[in-house]
Amino acid sequence: MTSPEERLAEMGLAVPEVAKPVAAYVPAGRSGDHVFTSGQLPMRAGELMVTGKVGGEVTAEEAYACAQQCVLNAIAAVKSEIGDLSRVVRVVKVVAFIASTPDFTGQPGVANGASELLGEVFGDAGIHARSAVGVPVLPLDAPVEVELLVEVK
């Protein structure tokens, strides 16, 4: 059985450095057997991948990739709390916020970028409940923000 990090490597991905918070909060917090991440933006190497609204300046495909980066950043935040991603029992809940134009209704497809990657990384333990919410604006004009709730052992 391969570890989550090994599965990421097989996909050509790696757990990034924990993204620095953009305000007064921590990337993740643990309460008992659960780790809650703060909302993670699509930061890569300290910068947003793209800015703008999905359905406007940002395509659904770009937003899907942003959701993947958000979840990689959330995985990094979880790892910073528990040390070893093999300790994740299951991903309980994912919340994806998509800054979108009023006529864009593809939020679930964008959120699939996060959900599908979690399934590939954690297998059955990555199957989760989810909300995909359209919002008018996100911090730093990011198109996507994702937060996780995971159960750990």
DAKARA-V954417 format. One record per residue. N is the residue number from 1. RES is the residue in three letters. SS is DSSP state (helix for helix, strand for strand, loop for the rest). PHI is phi in radians with two decimals (none if undefined). Layout:
# DAKARA-V954417
[[N;RES;SS;PHI] [N;RES;SS;PHI]]
This chain:
# DAKARA-V954417
[[1;MET;loop;none] [2;THR;loop;-1.56] [3;SER;loop;-1.44] [4;PRO;helix;-0.99] [5;GLU;helix;-1.09] [6;GLU;helix;-1.17] [7;ARG;helix;-1.14] [8;LEU;helix;-1.07] [9;ALA;helix;-1.06] [10;GLU;helix;-1.08] [11;MET;loop;-1.56] [12;GLY;loop;1.39] [13;LEU;loop;-2.06] [14;ALA;loop;-2.57] [15;VAL;loop;-1.24] [16;PRO;loop;-1.35] [17;GLU;loop;-1.10] [18;VAL;loop;-1.11] [19;ALA;loop;-1.14] [20;LYS;loop;-1.23] [21;PRO;loop;-1.05] [22;VAL;loop;-1.68] [23;ALA;loop;-2.71] [24;ALA;loop;-1.56] [25;TYR;loop;-2.83] [26;VAL;loop;-1.87] [27;PRO;loop;-1.09] [28;ALA;strand;-2.73] [29;GLY;strand;-2.44] [30;ARG;strand;-1.94] [31;SER;strand;-2.35] [32;GLY;loop;1.07] [33;ASP;loop;-1.64] [34;HIS;strand;-2.20] [35;VAL;strand;-2.03] [36;PHE;strand;-1.90] [37;THR;strand;-1.66] [38;SER;loop;-1.24] [39;GLY;loop;-1.07] [40;GLN;strand;-1.88] [41;LEU;strand;-1.58] [42;PRO;loop;-1.39] [43;MET;strand;-1.51] [44;ARG;strand;-2.37] [45;ALA;loop;0.96] [46;GLY;loop;1.41] [47;GLU;strand;-2.31] [48;LEU;strand;-1.14] [49;MET;loop;-1.08] [50;VAL;loop;-2.62] [51;THR;loop;-2.26] [52;GLY;loop;2.05] [53;LYS;loop;-1.73] [54;VAL;strand;-1.26] [55;GLY;loop;1.65] [56;GLY;loop;-2.11] [57;GLU;loop;-1.25] [58;VAL;strand;-2.00] [59;THR;loop;-1.38] [60;ALA;helix;-1.06] [61;GLU;helix;-1.17] [62;GLU;helix;-1.12] [63;ALA;helix;-1.17] [64;TYR;helix;-1.02] [65;ALA;helix;-1.12] [66;CYS;helix;-1.10] [67;ALA;helix;-1.07] [68;GLN;helix;-1.09] [69;GLN;helix;-1.16] [70;CYS;helix;-1.00] [71;VAL;helix;-1.25] [72;LEU;helix;-1.07] [73;ASN;helix;-1.15] [74;ALA;helix;-1.17] [75;ILE;helix;-1.06] [76;ALA;helix;-1.07] [77;ALA;helix;-1.13] [78;VAL;helix;-1.09] [79;LYS;helix;-1.04] [80;SER;helix;-1.12] [81;GLU;helix;-1.53] [82;ILE;helix;-2.02] [83;GLY;loop;1.46] [84;ASP;loop;-2.37] [85;LEU;helix;-1.14] [86;SER;helix;-1.19] [87;ARG;helix;-1.43] [88;VAL;strand;-1.28] [89;VAL;strand;-1.38] [90;ARG;strand;-2.93] [91;VAL;strand;-1.49] [92;VAL;strand;-1.50] [93;LYS;strand;-2.59] [94;VAL;strand;-2.17] [95;VAL;strand;-2.12] [96;ALA;strand;-2.04] [97;PHE;strand;-1.83] [98;ILE;strand;-2.14] [99;ALA;strand;-1.31] [100;SER;strand;-2.44] [101;THR;loop;-1.21] [102;PRO;loop;-1.03] [103;ASP;loop;-1.63] [104;PHE;loop;-1.40] [105;THR;loop;-2.16] [106;GLY;loop;-1.68] [107;GLN;helix;-0.96] [108;PRO;helix;-1.05] [109;GLY;helix;-1.15] [110;VAL;helix;-1.14] [111;ALA;helix;-1.09] [112;ASN;helix;-1.04] [113;GLY;helix;-1.00] [114;ALA;helix;-1.31] [115;SER;helix;-1.10] [116;GLU;helix;-1.16] [117;LEU;helix;-1.16] [118;LEU;helix;-1.06] [119;GLY;helix;-1.11] [120;GLU;helix;-1.21] [121;VAL;helix;-1.36] [122;PHE;helix;-1.91] [123;GLY;helix;1.10] [124;ASP;helix;-1.05] [125;ALA;helix;-1.21] [126;GLY;helix;-1.57] [127;ILE;loop;-1.36] [128;HIS;loop;-2.55] [129;ALA;strand;-1.39] [130;ARG;strand;-2.70] [131;SER;strand;-2.16] [132;ALA;strand;-2.17] [133;VAL;strand;-2.05] [134;GLY;strand;-1.43] [135;VAL;strand;-2.32] [136;PRO;loop;-1.30] [137;VAL;loop;-2.78] [138;LEU;loop;-2.18] [139;PRO;helix;-0.92] [140;LEU;helix;1.08] [141;ASP;helix;1.14] [142;ALA;loop;-1.17] [143;PRO;loop;-1.44] [144;VAL;strand;-2.50] [145;GLU;strand;-2.46] [146;VAL;strand;-2.29] [147;GLU;strand;-2.21] [148;LEU;strand;-2.18] [149;LEU;strand;-2.20] [150;VAL;strand;-2.15] [151;GLU;strand;-1.68] [152;VAL;strand;-2.24] [153;LYS;loop;-1.91]]
